[in-house]
């Protein structure tokens, strides 16, 4: 008996890793990536079938029904509770009663065709910004709140090319940190940001940008890197003129080595931030749909727009009756089918719970817009849902919600906290919205300077420095007052 129990535990440990890996992969996918992955599985795994076929009575098993089969043959033993990705709530009504601050549980497992028609033109998305992409990556690092805020300040200050042109000690207002960060803390935060995503981001000048990219190529020969670094740090003008003779004389490098180094430098990206606009999706499918019903905001999963993978009960039962070797290729496909069905459902549950938490905390946004966005951090949602912060980060990265105000990425609702003179707080996004509102309403013959904008904010209880106003105005691509003036 003890031997059997030990064998079962070993089997659980063996099965746990790939299933968790699949769960993590599915969670961090965008809706379009998720749809492609499920469609590929439906096309290649004989034990899976589309949920819409099952809805018409084709004999598919739901995840709960299949659990009994898994227990019978031991091929899909569940992971111990402490190792599960996140707990799944019970199946219940698919809406969130925001007014009561309660969660309603899981969604129905069937695709429904009796809902209102959806206008796909609403699902045209704005490009994912550089700031949102990097903020999403920061959520994957185990950082203290202070370290995360330091990195967020740096990310906020990057321009569209990915450069940091603001001095580190000028990035935050005096009241933003207690005690104020020293130079070593800022340098550590900058080094972290420079390691995010594509190399070269967070550089203070072109030479640093290209140097970061050279250091990020571990396969580059050391002698080639040394010559390339010498070129980017002091001789880019000669490289632009293709002055190989002058470079060879100054650097003392072999002509063949010099040519290789020049080719490497020419292959670097002087504006790494620009690629975010270039590869941004033009079309996305929202993961959830938010609507107001009888004065209550409701969240539903957008299951109709995605394939519904189900286990084919008939094929699964035939396999059980055949008593085939559980190590056979067919047994492996059955196991993978079970994993996919459960992990797909887990993805819906996790994303839906995170969306509900966002809607509950940002109800004022849905009523009044960006100016009413409240401060919200990934950690706030993680603590409320008793999830790991990295799970919330994956559940918000490249996820969208369709709302009466338009299509928004989940990350749009996360913004750092700024203090007010009354002891309260507001979000950085709300301050940006206020600045835009002031500029939209200004007299074009007498546009508001950044100093006046800061004074306007202060009169409404939001005290921020002029340089912060300038930073936010630049982020919104609004020109300075002298360029907005009209005669």
Helices and strands as residue ranges (DSSP letters): H 2-28, H 31-44, E 48-50, H 51-55, E 60-61, H 63-73, G 81-83, G 98-100, G 120-123, H 130-138, H 145-157, G 168-170, H 183-194, H 206-215, H 222-234, H 236-240, H 244-251, H 255-266, G 272-274, H 275-278, E 288-293, E 296-301, G 303-305, E 309-312, H 313-322, H 329-361, H 363-368, G 370-372, H 378-385, H 389-396, E 400-403, E 406-409, G 410-413, E 417-419, E 425-427, H 428-441, H 450-459, H 466-475, H 481-484
